[in-house]
Amino acid sequence: MQAKTPSESLTILTDLVLPSETNPLNNLFGGELLARMDRAASIAARRHSRRIVVTASVNHVAFNRSIALGSVVTIEAKVSRSFNTSMEIFIDVWIEDRESGVRAKANEAIYSFVAVDEQGRPVSVPPVTPETDLEKERFDAALRRKQLSLVLAGKMKPSEATELKALFL
């Protein structure tokens, strides 16, 4: 299976925050943002695998900045690393200043997706070849995150988590 670059899966969704999507403080509901990120991540995972994909986990979400009513929100998602049947998708959320047009990072998240066949059985996905420094950093960190997740789930012994042990040696 031929490797793909993260840029081949890049998905960009831009939308406006409407009144029905906000809380009493007139900021975007967190759940609404999670749904938007899930959609962008699923498209990125599908572009990478060219298969049906399902959300396996939401590994990390950081709500660093509130997103006000009327804001233009851009969600950028791309595959940071793939494993046998799963893919880690890194998501950056940007808001655009209404006056200047300058973008600022508001939030980020990391989702995991699994590629499946028409019967819902996991199938292999292509490897990832990172190109930029940021893609390489996220690629390397993805293995540590996966090992930590497996250790916490009891599916890997801590002594087998070589990437995690390397952080402390």
GUPABA-212075 format. One line per 8 residues: their letters; for each residue x, y, z of N, C-alpha, C. Coordinates in Angstrom, 2 decimals, m for minus. Layout:
<atoms>
A) X,Y,Z,X,Y,Z,X,Y,Z ~ ...
</atoms>
This chain:
<atoms>
MQAKTPSE) 0.85,m1.17,0.00,0.00,0.00,0.00,0.90,1.24,0.00 ~ 0.66,2.16,m0.91,1.51,3.34,m1.05,1.22,4.38,0.03 ~ 2.30,4.91,0.60,2.17,5.94,1.64,1.57,7.22,1.06 ~ 0.94,7.98,1.94,0.36,9.27,1.57,0.88,10.34,2.52 ~ 0.88,11.56,2.06,1.29,12.68,2.91,0.08,13.22,3.67 ~ 0.31,13.88,4.80,m0.81,14.50,5.52,m1.57,15.50,4.65 ~ m0.88,16.21,3.78,m1.56,17.22,2.96,m2.58,16.60,2.01 ~ m2.41,15.33,1.67,m3.38,14.66,0.80,m4.73,14.46,1.48
SLTILTDL) m4.74,14.49,2.80,m6.00,14.31,3.54,m6.55,15.64,4.07 ~ m5.84,16.73,3.83,m6.24,18.02,4.38,m7.70,18.34,4.05 ~ m8.44,18.68,5.09,m9.84,19.05,4.97,m10.03,20.38,5.68 ~ m10.63,21.34,4.99,m10.86,22.66,5.56,m12.35,22.97,5.49 ~ m12.95,23.20,6.65,m14.36,23.58,6.73,m14.43,24.98,7.33 ~ m15.08,25.89,6.65,m15.26,27.25,7.15,m16.75,27.53,7.25 ~ m17.14,28.11,8.39,m18.55,28.36,8.63,m18.70,29.54,9.59 ~ m19.92,30.00,9.72,m20.28,31.13,10.57,m20.99,30.61,11.80
VLPSETNP) m20.77,31.24,12.96,m21.48,30.86,14.18,m22.81,31.60,14.23 ~ m23.89,30.83,14.23,m25.25,31.38,14.21,m25.87,31.36,15.61 ~ m26.92,32.18,15.83,m27.53,32.27,17.17,m28.00,30.92,17.74 ~ m28.52,30.04,16.92,m29.03,28.75,17.42,m27.92,27.82,17.88 ~ m26.66,28.18,17.62,m25.51,27.34,17.98,m24.75,27.86,19.18 ~ m25.33,28.85,19.87,m24.61,29.48,20.98,m25.27,29.26,22.33 ~ m24.46,29.44,23.36,m24.93,29.32,24.74,m25.42,30.69,25.23 ~ m25.85,30.80,26.49,m26.34,32.10,27.00,m25.30,33.22,26.99
LNNLFGGE) m24.03,32.89,26.85,m22.98,33.92,26.75,m22.70,34.31,25.30 ~ m23.52,33.78,24.37,m23.36,34.02,22.94,m22.05,33.49,22.38 ~ m21.60,32.37,22.93,m20.43,31.66,22.41,m20.87,30.31,21.87 ~ m20.14,29.82,20.89,m20.44,28.53,20.26,m20.47,27.42,21.32 ~ m21.53,26.61,21.30,m21.60,25.45,22.18,m20.40,24.55,21.91 ~ m19.81,23.99,22.96,m18.70,23.05,22.81,m19.11,21.83,22.00 ~ m20.32,21.34,22.24,m20.80,20.17,21.50,m20.94,20.43,20.02 ~ m21.33,21.64,19.67,m21.43,22.02,18.25,m20.04,22.01,17.61
LLARMDRA) m19.06,22.54,18.34,m17.69,22.52,17.82,m17.17,21.10,17.68 ~ m17.48,20.24,18.66,m17.06,18.84,18.58,m17.66,18.16,17.34 ~ m18.91,18.43,17.05,m19.56,17.84,15.87,m18.90,18.33,14.59 ~ m18.59,19.61,14.52,m17.92,20.14,13.33,m16.54,19.51,13.16 ~ m15.82,19.37,14.27,m14.49,18.75,14.20,m14.60,17.29,13.77 ~ m15.59,16.59,14.27,m15.79,15.18,13.91,m16.05,15.04,12.41 ~ m16.86,15.94,11.85,m17.14,15.89,10.41,m15.86,16.14,9.60 ~ m15.10,17.15,9.98,m13.86,17.45,9.26,m12.88,16.29,9.36
ASIAARRH) m12.76,15.73,10.57,m11.83,14.61,10.78,m12.26,13.38,9.98 ~ m13.57,13.13,9.90,m14.03,11.96,9.14,m13.74,12.11,7.65 ~ m13.85,13.33,7.14,m13.52,13.56,5.73,m12.03,13.34,5.50 ~ m11.20,13.86,6.41,m9.74,13.67,6.28,m9.38,12.18,6.32 ~ m9.99,11.44,7.25,m9.72,10.00,7.36,m10.17,9.26,6.11 ~ m11.30,9.65,5.57,m11.80,9.00,4.35,m10.89,9.32,3.16 ~ m10.42,10.57,3.08,m9.50,10.93,2.00,m8.21,10.11,2.07 ~ m7.75,9.88,3.29,m6.50,9.11,3.44,m6.71,7.64,3.10
SRRIVVTA) m7.78,7.06,3.63,m7.97,5.61,3.49,m8.78,5.20,2.27 ~ m9.60,6.13,1.76,m10.54,5.82,0.67,m11.46,4.67,1.04 ~ m11.81,4.63,2.34,m12.70,3.61,2.88,m13.76,4.28,3.75 ~ m14.75,3.50,4.16,m15.69,3.95,5.17,m14.89,4.11,6.46 ~ m15.16,5.16,7.22,m14.43,5.36,8.47,m15.41,5.63,9.61 ~ m15.01,5.22,10.80,m15.82,5.45,12.00,m14.94,6.08,13.07 ~ m15.55,6.94,13.86,m14.83,7.57,14.96,m14.55,6.52,16.02 ~ m13.27,6.36,16.38,m12.89,5.40,17.42,m12.76,6.09,18.77
SVNHVAFN) m12.22,7.29,18.77,m12.07,8.02,20.03,m11.78,9.49,19.78 ~ m12.10,10.27,20.79,m11.69,11.66,20.83,m10.60,11.68,21.89 ~ m9.36,11.79,21.45,m8.22,11.62,22.35,m7.87,12.88,23.11 ~ m8.14,14.02,22.52,m7.75,15.27,23.15,m8.59,16.39,22.54 ~ m9.09,17.27,23.40,m9.75,18.49,22.95,m9.32,19.60,23.88 ~ m8.92,20.71,23.31,m8.56,21.88,24.11,m9.45,23.04,23.66 ~ m10.31,23.48,24.57,m11.14,24.65,24.31,m10.39,25.85,24.88 ~ m9.44,26.36,24.13,m8.58,27.44,24.62,m9.21,28.82,24.55
RSIALGSV) m10.04,29.04,23.55,m10.69,30.34,23.37,m12.15,30.12,23.05 ~ m12.99,30.97,23.59,m14.41,30.91,23.22,m14.56,31.46,21.81 ~ m15.62,31.02,21.16,m15.89,31.44,19.78,m17.23,32.16,19.78 ~ m17.18,33.44,19.54,m18.35,34.31,19.68,m19.34,34.18,18.52 ~ m20.59,34.49,18.83,m21.64,34.59,17.83,m21.16,35.47,16.68 ~ m21.39,35.02,15.47,m21.00,35.78,14.29,m19.58,35.53,13.82 ~ m18.80,34.77,14.59,m17.41,34.49,14.20,m17.35,33.61,12.97 ~ m16.31,33.82,12.19,m15.99,32.91,11.10,m15.01,31.89,11.67
VTIEAKVS) m15.40,30.62,11.60,m14.61,29.53,12.18,m14.09,28.65,11.05 ~ m12.80,28.37,11.07,m12.20,27.47,10.09,m11.60,26.28,10.83 ~ m11.99,25.10,10.41,m11.49,23.86,11.00,m10.61,23.18,9.95 ~ m9.36,22.92,10.33,m8.42,22.23,9.44,m8.07,20.89,10.07 ~ m8.31,19.83,9.33,m8.05,18.47,9.82,m7.19,17.73,8.81 ~ m6.23,16.97,9.32,m5.47,16.08,8.44,m4.90,14.92,9.25 ~ m4.66,13.83,8.55,m4.12,12.63,9.18,m2.69,12.93,9.62 ~ m2.42,12.69,10.91,m1.06,12.91,11.40,m0.26,11.61,11.40
RSFNTSME) m0.95,10.48,11.56,m0.26,9.18,11.49,m1.32,8.10,11.32 ~ m0.91,7.03,10.67,m1.80,5.88,10.57,m1.10,4.68,11.18 ~ m1.92,3.74,11.60,m1.41,2.50,12.14,m1.96,1.39,11.25 ~ m2.24,0.24,11.73,m2.70,m0.82,10.83,m4.05,m0.49,10.20 ~ m5.04,m0.25,11.03,m6.39,0.06,10.53,m6.89,1.41,11.02 ~ m6.12,2.04,11.89,m6.57,3.30,12.48,m5.74,4.48,12.01 ~ m6.31,5.66,12.19,m5.65,6.91,11.79,m5.86,7.93,12.89 ~ m4.80,8.67,13.20,m4.93,9.79,14.11,m5.12,11.04,13.26
IFIDVWIE) m6.12,11.83,13.60,m6.41,13.06,12.88,m6.17,14.23,13.83 ~ m5.31,15.15,13.41,m5.05,16.36,14.22,m5.89,17.48,13.63 ~ m6.57,18.20,14.51,m7.50,19.25,14.09,m7.10,20.58,14.72 ~ m6.99,21.60,13.89,m6.74,22.96,14.35,m7.98,23.79,14.06 ~ m8.41,24.60,15.03,m9.58,25.45,14.88,m9.13,26.91,14.93 ~ m9.51,27.66,13.91,m9.10,29.05,13.78,m10.32,29.95,13.78 ~ m10.18,31.14,14.36,m11.22,32.16,14.24,m10.61,33.37,13.55 ~ m11.45,34.02,12.80,m11.01,35.16,11.98,m11.51,36.46,12.59
DRESGVRA) m10.60,37.40,12.80,m10.99,38.71,13.32,m11.90,39.40,12.31 ~ m13.04,39.89,12.78,m14.03,40.48,11.88,m13.50,41.72,11.17 ~ m12.67,42.49,11.83,m12.17,43.74,11.26,m10.94,43.54,10.37 ~ m9.93,42.87,10.91,m8.66,42.76,10.19,m8.56,41.53,9.29 ~ m9.35,40.50,9.58,m9.25,39.25,8.83,m8.13,38.36,9.32 ~ m7.40,38.78,10.34,m6.30,37.99,10.90,m6.87,36.76,11.61 ~ m6.25,35.62,11.33,m6.69,34.37,11.96,m5.90,34.12,13.24 ~ m6.60,33.57,14.24,m5.97,33.18,15.50,m6.42,31.77,15.84
KANEAIYS) m5.50,30.97,16.36,m5.86,29.61,16.74,m6.71,29.66,18.00 ~ m7.85,29.01,17.95,m8.77,29.02,19.08,m8.74,27.70,19.84 ~ m8.68,26.60,19.13,m8.79,25.29,19.75,m8.05,24.25,18.91 ~ m7.89,23.07,19.50,m7.33,21.95,18.76,m7.89,20.66,19.33 ~ m7.76,19.61,18.55,m8.26,18.31,18.99,m7.52,17.22,18.24 ~ m7.58,16.02,18.81,m7.01,14.84,18.17,m8.07,13.75,18.24 ~ m8.47,13.27,17.08,m9.45,12.20,16.97,m8.77,10.97,16.38 ~ m9.33,9.79,16.68,m8.88,8.56,16.05,m10.05,7.95,15.27
FVAVDEQG) m9.74,7.49,14.07,m10.73,6.85,13.22,m10.21,5.48,12.80 ~ m11.14,4.58,12.53,m10.81,3.25,12.01,m11.49,3.11,10.66 ~ m10.75,2.58,9.69,m11.32,2.28,8.38,m11.97,0.90,8.44 ~ m13.15,0.80,7.82,m13.88,m0.48,7.84,m14.42,m0.80,6.45 ~ m14.73,m2.09,6.26,m15.36,m2.49,5.00,m16.87,m2.34,5.13 ~ m17.59,m2.81,4.13,m19.05,m2.64,4.10,m19.76,m3.43,5.20 ~ m19.08,m4.41,5.79,m19.65,m5.17,6.90,m19.19,m4.63,8.25 ~ m18.43,m3.54,8.25,m17.97,m2.93,9.50,m16.71,m3.54,10.08
RPVSVPPV) m16.03,m4.38,9.30,m14.79,m5.00,9.77,m13.61,m4.10,9.45 ~ m12.67,m3.91,10.40,m11.51,m3.06,10.15,m10.69,m3.53,8.96 ~ m10.18,m2.56,8.19,m9.33,m2.84,7.03,m8.06,m1.98,7.12 ~ m7.04,m2.44,6.46,m5.75,m1.74,6.48,m5.84,m0.40,5.78 ~ m5.00,0.52,6.26,m4.93,1.87,5.69,m3.48,2.17,5.28 ~ m3.29,3.10,4.34,m1.94,3.45,3.91,m1.13,4.11,5.02 ~ 0.19,3.94,5.00,1.04,4.66,5.95,1.08,6.15,5.62 ~ 1.60,6.94,6.55,1.73,8.38,6.39,3.21,8.74,6.29
TPETDLEK) 3.52,9.62,5.35,4.87,10.17,5.22,4.79,11.67,5.48 ~ 5.18,12.10,6.68,5.10,13.53,6.98,6.15,14.30,6.20 ~ 5.83,15.57,5.89,6.75,16.40,5.10,7.28,17.59,5.88 ~ 6.40,18.35,6.51,6.83,19.56,7.21,7.33,19.23,8.61 ~ 8.00,20.18,9.24,8.47,19.98,10.61,7.31,19.71,11.56 ~ 6.22,20.46,11.42,5.06,20.25,12.27,4.45,18.88,12.04 ~ 4.35,18.45,10.79,3.82,17.12,10.48,4.70,16.04,11.09 ~ 6.02,16.22,11.04,6.95,15.24,11.62,6.81,15.19,13.14
ERFDAALR) 6.65,16.34,13.75,6.46,16.41,15.20,5.19,15.70,15.61 ~ 4.10,15.96,14.90,2.82,15.32,15.22,2.87,13.82,14.93 ~ 3.55,13.43,13.87,3.71,12.02,13.51,4.42,11.28,14.64 ~ 5.54,11.82,15.11,6.31,11.17,16.18,5.49,11.09,17.48 ~ 4.81,12.16,17.81,4.03,12.20,19.05,2.84,11.24,18.99 ~ 2.34,10.96,17.81,1.18,10.07,17.67,1.46,8.68,18.22 ~ 2.67,8.18,18.03,2.99,6.85,18.55,3.01,6.87,20.07 ~ 3.53,7.93,20.67,3.51,8.03,22.14,2.06,8.09,22.65
RKQLSLVL) 1.23,8.86,21.96,m0.17,8.95,22.37,m0.86,7.59,22.26 ~ m0.58,6.86,21.18,m1.20,5.55,20.99,m0.74,4.58,22.08 ~ 0.55,4.58,22.37,1.05,3.69,23.41,0.45,4.03,24.77 ~ 0.34,5.31,25.08,m0.26,5.72,26.35,m1.70,5.24,26.42 ~ m2.44,5.41,25.34,m3.83,4.98,25.30,m3.94,3.47,25.52 ~ m3.06,2.71,24.87,m3.08,1.25,25.02,m2.71,0.82,26.44 ~ m1.75,1.50,27.05,m1.36,1.19,28.43,m2.54,1.47,29.37 ~ m3.16,2.65,29.21,m4.28,3.02,30.08,m5.47,2.09,29.91
AGKMKPSE) m5.65,1.54,28.70,m6.76,0.61,28.44,m6.42,m0.82,28.85 ~ m5.19,m1.04,29.31,m4.78,m2.38,29.71,m4.47,m3.29,28.53 ~ m4.28,m2.72,27.35,m4.00,m3.52,26.16,m2.51,m3.61,25.85 ~ m1.69,m2.90,26.62,m0.24,m2.93,26.46,0.38,m2.81,27.85 ~ 1.41,m3.59,28.09,2.12,m3.49,29.36,2.99,m2.24,29.33 ~ 3.08,m1.51,30.43,3.93,m0.32,30.46,5.37,m0.61,30.01 ~ 5.86,m1.78,30.31,7.24,m2.14,29.92,7.40,m2.27,28.41 ~ 6.29,m2.46,27.69,6.34,m2.59,26.23,6.21,m1.24,25.52
ATELKALF) 5.88,m0.20,26.25,5.67,1.12,25.67,7.01,1.83,25.48 ~ 7.74,1.41,24.48,9.11,1.88,24.27,9.19,3.39,24.04 ~ 8.25,3.95,23.32,8.27,5.39,23.06,8.01,6.20,24.32 ~ 7.16,5.68,25.17,6.89,6.37,26.45,8.08,6.27,27.37 ~ 8.70,5.10,27.43,9.88,4.92,28.29,11.01,5.84,27.84 ~ 11.15,6.06,26.55,12.21,6.91,26.02,12.09,8.35,26.51 ~ 10.87,8.78,26.84,10.67,10.14,27.35,11.32,10.33,28.72 ~ 11.45,9.24,29.48,11.91,9.34,30.85,13.34,8.84,31.05
L) 13.98,8.41,30.02,15.36,7.90,30.14,16.39,8.95,29.76
</atoms>
